[in-house]
Amino acid sequence: MDDVLRKVEELKALVVELEALDRQRVGLGDRLVDLEHFFRTVGCPELSQQALDAFIVTYAGRVFELADGMRA
C-alpha cells in the first residue's frame, strides 16, 4: 500500500510539473505569433516566415504529434 501512496504523490507532482510546462509552452507560442505579426507589419517577410515556420513546425507540430500519440 505504501508503494501505491508513493505513486499517487509522484502522479500529483508530475501533473503540477506538466501544467507549468504547458503554461510555458503557451507563452512561447504567443511570443512566436507576436514576432510573426511584428515582422510582417514592418515589411520583413523572411523573418515573418521564419517565425511562422517555427510556430508551425516546432510548436503546433509538436502539439499535433502529442495528440496523435494519445490516440494510439
C-alpha positions, 0 to 999 in steps of 0.5 A, spaced: 500 500 500 505 504 501 508 503 494 501 505 491 501 512 496 508 513 493 505 513 486 499 517 487 504 523 490 509 522 484 502 522 479 500 529 483 507 532 482 508 530 475 501 533 473 503 540 477 510 539 473 506 538 466 501 544 467 507 549 468 510 546 462 504 547 458 503 554 461 510 555 458 509 552 452 503 557 451 507 563 452 512 561 447 507 560 442 504 567 443 511 570 443 512 566 436 505 569 433 507 576 436 514 576 432 510 573 426 505 579 426 511 584 428 515 582 422 510 582 417 507 589 419 514 592 418 515 589 411 520 583 413 517 577 410 523 572 411 523 573 418 515 573 418 516 566 415 521 564 419 517 565 425 511 562 422 515 556 420 517 555 427 510 556 430 508 551 425 513 546 425 516 546 432 510 548 436 503 546 433 507 540 430 509 538 436 502 539 439 499 535 433 504 529 434 502 529 442 495 528 440 496 523 435 500 519 440 494 519 445 490 516 440 494 510 439 
